[in-house]
Amino acid sequence: MAHSMARGDLSDQAWHKIQPLLPPERNGKRGRPYKDHRTVINGILWIARTGAPWRDLPERYGSCKTCHDRLAKWQKDGIWRTVLQALQGQADVAGEVLWDECAIDSTSVKAHPHGELRSPQNAAGARHAPAKKGALARPRPPVEQARKGWAAVGAL
C-alpha cells in the first residue's frame, strides 16, 4: 500500500524495521477490517509529537478512537515493550548503541541558593517577604517575665 508521508511520519526504512514485530493486520475474524498499522502508528506519533488532545487528530490518521484503542491494547498486551526490546537488540548487534553513553530523563526541582540557611517559617506557603524591622513572628515576653515563668515551673 502506498503511503503519502507527512512530516514526522514513519519513513519506509523505519516501517520495514518494525512491521515484522507487530501483530498481523488481518486476524481472521469477521467484521470490519483493521485500520492498517502504519497509519495508526503515525497517528499515535502525531499525538506524541504535538501533545494535542486525541480529538484533534487529523483525519488522515483515521479515527482518534481507533488510534487510542490500538495504543492502549498494545500497551496492555506488551507489544510496545517487545518492539522496543527487539529494535534495541538489533541496534546493539549492529554496533549502533553505546551503552556507556546514555541519558536519563529526570525532573529538576529548583532550590533556593541559601536554602540551608532558611528557617521552617520560610517554607512553602509561609510569608516570603521579610518581616518589618522590629516586628517578630510571635511577640516574646520581657526577659523578667520569662525568668519568672521558668522559676514557677521549677517550683512545682
Sequence and secondary structure as in RCSB ss.txt:
>XXXX:A:sequence
MAHSMARGDLSDQAWHKIQPLLPPERNGKRGRPYKDHRTVINGILWIARTGAPWRDLPERYGSCKTCHDRLAKWQ
KDGIWRTVLQALQGQADVAGEVLWDECAIDSTSVKAHPHGELRSPQNAAGARHAPAKKGALARPRPPVEQARKGW
AAVGAL
>XXXX:A:secstr
      TTS  HHHHHHHGGGS  S  S SSS    HHHHHHHHHHHHHH   GGG  GGG  HHHHHHHHHHHH
HHTHHHHHHHHHHHHHHHTT   TTS           TTGGG  GGGSTTS  S   TT  SS    HHHHHHHH
HHHHH 
